[in-house]
């Protein structure tokens, strides 16, 4: 699956209603593409913690679709993740994060900061 609208159409087919009932959820789940335009963006939103905690905080535990049916927001998020991972699994946040190399700046703020942080510091210095 590539685009939020395709996920929304799939949700309408599975849960009833119209794609418009689900598009905001799928837009949020794929909004992380703005931070990293490859599959690594999924680290932020395509995990059990995001689906079970963040989606429900943003959209509530359930939503009522245009057919008047009450649908679990978690089920919609899980469907999205399963579609992107070929129906095989829903990773935990730990599954993603344990693959990351821990750098000193992440732990103590010491060491070489990431390039984006350096740009932000330079930008702040020119403003001040």
N, C-alpha and C positions, 0 to 999 in steps of 0.2 A: 504494500500500500504506500502511496506516495503523498497524497494530499489530504488535508482534513475533510474536504467535501466527500471524497471517496469513502472515508471512514463514516461520515454522517449518513451517507446513503446505505451503507452496510448496517448501521445501527437501526435505521428506519425499517429495513427489511427484517431484521432480527426481532426488534422490540415493538414494531408498529409506529404509527405516526409518520411524520415527514422529516427529511434530513435537517430542516431548519430547527427541529426540536433538539438536535444533538450537536449542531455545528460549533457552538461556543465551547463545549467540552473538548472537542477534537482540535479546535484552534489553539486552546491553551496547551494541550498536550504536545502539539507540534510547534508551539511558539519558541521552544528552545533551539529550533533551527537557526534563529537569528544570532545565536551565540557561537555556533559551530555548524557549518553547512554540510557536514557529513554525519554518519551514523552515531558519532560520539555525542551528539546533542541528546540522544536518548538517555544518557546517564542521568540527566536532571529530571525527566518526566516519565520515563517508561520503566517504572519500578513499582514494587508493591507498596512502598511507603507513600509515594506520590499519589498513587491511585486510591489507596485506602485512607489517606489522611488529608492531603492537600485538596484533591478534587472535592471531597465531601465538605471541607471547610469553605471552599469557594461556592459550590453549587448546592450544598445541602446533601443529605443522605439519599433523598429520592427526588425525582422530578416527575411532573405530570406531562405526558406527551399530548399531541393534538388529537389523539384518539381517546383521551381521557384516562389512559392507563398510567399507573404509578410504576416507575422504573427506577431501579437502583443505580445511582451514579457510579458506584464502584463497578457494577457489571458492565457499564458502558466503557469505563476506563480499562477494565480487564480485557474487554473485547478488542479495543484499540491496540493494546500491547500484544495480545496474542496474534492479531493480524500482522503486525510488524515483525514478529518473531516466528512466522510460519506455523502458528498454532502450537508451538512446542513448549513454551514456558513463559512465566512472568518472573523476571529477575528481581531480587531484592536490591536495595540500594547498596548493601554490602557487596553483592556480586560485582557491581561496577567498581566501587571504591577500592576494594582489595586489589584490583588490577593496576591501580595507580601507584606510581613511584612517589613516595613521600619525600618532599624537598624541605630543606631547613626553613625556608620562608613560610611554609605552611604551619610549622610547629611553633617557631619562636619569633618569626618576623625577621630573622637574621639571614645571612647568605644573600645570594643573588635573587632579587625579585623578578617576577615574570615580566616579559616585555610590555604587556598592557599596563602594568602598574608603573613602570618607568615612564611611559607616555603620559599617564595621568599626573604623575609628579611634575614632569616638565610643564604640562599644561597649567597646573596650579601655580607654579613659580612665575609663569609669564603673566598670570592674572593678578597675583599679589604684587 
